[in-house]
Amino acid sequence: MPVTELVFDPIAFAWAVAGLVVGLIIGRIAFGGRRRVVSVADTAALNAARADADARGRELAAAQAAMRPLADEVDRLKRELARARRPVQTPLPLAAETPAVAPHVEPTPAVAGAGPVVVGDAAPAVTDVRQLKGVGDKFAAALAAIGLTSVDRIARLNPEEASEADTRLGSFNGRIARDQLVDQCILLDEGRTTEYEARFGKIGGPVLV
C-alpha cells in the first residue's frame, strides 16, 4: 500500500492566508458601511425629533406670552372689584381686651339685599371665615374674639399683624400661619375662586373645628 507523503508548499500557504485576510477586510467594509448607514438614519431621525420639540416649545412660549397680559388684566379687575367692596377697616382690639375664653359666635342670619354688590356675572364675595379651609365654629369664635370677623379683614393683615394675632388665639395659637389663612382670604377677597380651589380645595368644605 503506497504511503501518501504531505509536502508543505509555502507559496500555496501564503496565497491562502492572503485570501483569508482579503475576505475579512471585504466583510468588515461591507458590514461597517451598513452600520454607518443605520447610524446616519438614526441621527437624522433624532435631529428631526429635536427640531420638532424645539418648534413646539417656541409655540407654547409664544402662546403663554400672548395670554399673560390678558390674565394680568383679569386679575387687576378682580382686585379693583374686591377693593371697592371692602368696608372701612377697624383696628384690632388691644391684647389686654382679649377675653380669656372666646365667646360662642352664633351664625348671622341672611338679610335680603344686605350682600355685596355683584357686577355682571361675578360671584358674590365670600365673607364668612367659616368658609375657609380648616376654620370651624370654635376657631371662628377665637378669631372673632380678637376682631377678625370676616374674610376681607384677615386679607388685609400685614405679616406683623398676622404674627401678632397668631399669638392671641389661645388653643388655636399658630393656626393663622399653619392654615395659610391670610393667603386663603386674599384669594377669596379678590374673587380668585378658581385659584383658591386649585390650592386649598372646594370653598366651604368640611372642617373639624
C-alpha positions as CSV (number, residue, x, y, z in Angstrom):
1,M,0.0,0.0,0.0
2,P,1.6,3.3,-1.1
3,V,2.2,5.9,1.6
4,T,0.9,9.5,0.8
5,E,3.6,12.0,1.5
6,L,2.4,15.5,2.6
7,V,4.6,18.3,1.2
8,F,4.3,21.8,2.6
9,D,4.0,24.4,-0.1
10,P,4.9,27.8,1.3
11,I,3.6,29.6,-1.8
12,A,0.1,28.0,-1.6
13,F,0.0,28.7,2.2
14,A,0.9,32.3,1.6
15,W,-1.9,32.6,-1.0
16,A,-4.4,31.0,1.4
17,V,-3.5,33.4,4.2
18,A,-3.7,36.4,1.8
19,G,-7.2,35.2,0.6
20,L,-8.4,34.9,4.2
21,V,-7.1,38.4,5.1
22,V,-8.7,39.9,1.9
23,G,-12.0,38.2,2.8
24,L,-12.0,39.6,6.3
25,I,-11.3,43.1,5.0
26,I,-14.1,42.9,2.5
27,G,-16.5,41.7,5.1
28,R,-15.6,44.4,7.5
29,I,-16.0,47.1,4.9
30,A,-19.4,45.7,3.9
31,F,-20.9,45.4,7.4
32,G,-19.2,48.6,8.6
33,G,-20.8,50.5,5.7
34,R,-24.2,49.1,6.7
35,R,-23.8,50.2,10.3
36,R,-22.8,53.7,9.2
37,V,-26.0,53.9,7.0
38,V,-28.1,52.9,10.0
39,S,-26.3,55.3,12.3
40,V,-26.8,58.2,9.8
41,A,-30.5,57.4,9.6
42,D,-30.9,57.3,13.4
43,T,-29.1,60.6,13.8
44,A,-31.4,62.2,11.2
45,A,-34.5,61.0,13.0
46,L,-33.2,62.2,16.3
47,N,-32.3,65.6,14.9
48,A,-35.8,65.9,13.3
49,A,-37.5,65.0,16.6
50,R,-35.4,67.6,18.4
51,A,-36.2,70.3,15.9
52,D,-40.0,69.4,16.2
53,A,-39.8,69.6,20.0
54,D,-38.0,73.0,19.8
55,A,-40.6,74.3,17.5
56,R,-43.5,73.2,19.8
57,G,-41.7,74.7,22.8
58,R,-41.4,78.0,21.0
59,E,-45.1,77.9,20.0
60,L,-46.1,77.2,23.7
61,A,-43.9,80.0,25.0
62,A,-45.4,82.4,22.4
63,A,-48.9,81.4,23.4
64,Q,-48.2,81.8,27.1
65,A,-46.6,85.3,26.4
66,A,-49.7,86.3,24.5
67,M,-52.1,85.1,27.3
68,R,-50.1,86.7,30.2
69,P,-51.3,90.3,29.6
70,L,-55.0,89.1,29.5
71,A,-54.6,87.1,32.7
72,D,-52.9,90.1,34.4
73,E,-55.7,92.4,33.3
74,V,-58.4,90.0,34.6
75,D,-56.6,89.8,38.0
76,R,-56.3,93.6,38.1
77,L,-60.1,94.0,37.5
78,K,-60.8,91.4,40.2
79,R,-58.6,93.3,42.7
80,E,-60.3,96.6,41.9
81,L,-63.7,95.0,42.4
82,A,-62.6,93.4,45.7
83,R,-61.2,96.8,46.9
84,A,-64.5,98.5,46.0
85,R,-66.4,96.0,48.1
86,R,-64.3,96.4,51.3
87,P,-65.8,98.1,54.3
88,V,-63.8,100.7,56.3
89,Q,-61.1,99.0,58.3
90,T,-61.4,99.0,62.1
91,P,-58.3,98.4,64.3
92,L,-57.9,95.2,66.2
93,P,-58.7,95.4,70.0
94,L,-55.7,95.6,72.3
95,A,-54.3,92.4,73.6
96,A,-55.5,93.3,77.2
97,E,-59.1,93.4,75.9
98,T,-58.9,89.8,74.7
99,P,-61.3,87.7,76.8
100,A,-59.8,84.6,78.5
101,V,-62.4,82.4,76.9
102,A,-63.6,83.0,73.4
103,P,-67.3,83.6,73.2
104,H,-69.6,81.4,71.1
105,V,-70.5,83.1,67.8
106,E,-74.0,82.4,66.6
107,P,-74.4,82.2,62.8
108,T,-75.5,85.5,61.3
109,P,-78.9,85.2,59.6
110,A,-79.1,86.1,56.0
111,V,-80.7,89.5,55.3
112,A,-82.2,90.2,51.9
113,G,-80.4,92.9,50.0
114,A,-77.5,93.1,52.5
115,G,-75.0,91.1,50.5
116,P,-72.1,92.6,48.5
117,V,-72.6,94.4,45.2
118,V,-72.3,92.0,42.2
119,V,-71.1,93.4,38.9
120,G,-72.0,91.4,35.8
121,D,-71.6,87.7,36.2
122,A,-69.2,87.9,39.2
123,A,-69.9,85.5,42.0
124,P,-70.8,87.0,45.5
125,A,-67.8,87.6,47.7
126,V,-67.1,85.0,50.4
127,T,-67.1,86.9,53.8
128,D,-67.8,84.2,56.5
129,V,-64.5,82.9,57.9
130,R,-66.1,79.5,58.4
131,Q,-65.9,79.1,54.6
132,L,-62.1,78.9,54.9
133,K,-60.3,75.6,54.9
134,G,-59.6,74.5,58.5
135,V,-61.9,77.0,60.2
136,G,-64.9,75.7,62.1
137,D,-67.2,77.3,64.7
138,K,-64.7,77.2,67.6
139,F,-61.8,78.6,65.5
140,A,-64.1,81.3,64.1
141,A,-65.1,82.3,67.7
142,A,-61.4,82.6,68.6
143,L,-60.8,84.8,65.6
144,A,-63.8,86.9,66.3
145,A,-62.6,87.5,69.9
146,I,-59.6,89.4,68.5
147,G,-61.6,91.3,65.9
148,L,-61.0,89.0,62.9
149,T,-64.7,88.5,61.9
150,S,-64.6,88.5,58.1
151,V,-62.5,87.3,55.2
152,D,-61.7,90.7,53.9
153,R,-60.4,91.8,57.4
154,I,-58.0,88.9,57.5
155,A,-56.9,89.5,53.9
156,R,-55.7,93.0,54.9
157,L,-53.4,91.8,57.7
158,N,-49.8,92.5,57.1
159,P,-47.2,89.9,58.2
160,E,-46.5,91.6,61.5
161,E,-50.2,91.9,62.4
162,A,-50.9,88.3,61.4
163,S,-48.0,87.1,63.5
164,E,-49.2,89.1,66.5
165,A,-52.8,87.9,66.1
166,D,-51.5,84.3,65.9
167,T,-50.2,84.6,69.5
168,R,-53.6,85.6,70.9
169,L,-55.7,82.7,69.8
170,G,-55.4,80.6,72.9
171,S,-55.6,76.9,72.0
172,F,-55.5,77.9,68.3
173,N,-52.2,79.7,68.5
174,G,-50.2,79.4,65.2
175,R,-53.2,78.4,63.2
176,I,-53.3,81.6,61.1
177,A,-49.9,80.8,59.7
178,R,-50.3,77.0,59.6
179,D,-53.6,77.1,57.8
180,Q,-52.4,79.9,55.5
181,L,-55.5,81.9,56.4
182,V,-54.2,85.2,55.0
183,D,-53.4,83.6,51.6
184,Q,-56.9,82.0,51.6
185,C,-58.6,85.3,52.4
186,I,-56.7,87.3,49.8
187,L,-57.7,84.9,47.1
188,L,-61.4,84.9,48.2
189,D,-61.5,88.6,48.8
190,E,-60.2,89.2,45.3
191,G,-62.7,86.8,43.8
192,R,-60.0,84.4,42.6
193,T,-62.1,81.3,43.4
194,T,-60.6,79.1,40.7
195,E,-57.1,79.6,42.0
196,Y,-58.3,79.2,45.6
197,E,-59.9,75.8,44.9
198,A,-56.8,74.6,43.0
199,R,-54.7,75.4,46.1
200,F,-57.0,74.7,49.0
201,G,-59.9,72.6,47.7
202,K,-63.6,73.4,47.4
203,I,-64.8,76.5,49.3
204,G,-66.7,75.7,52.4
205,G,-65.6,72.1,52.6
206,P,-65.9,70.1,55.8
207,V,-63.7,71.1,58.8
208,L,-63.0,69.6,62.2
209,V,-63.1,72.6,64.5
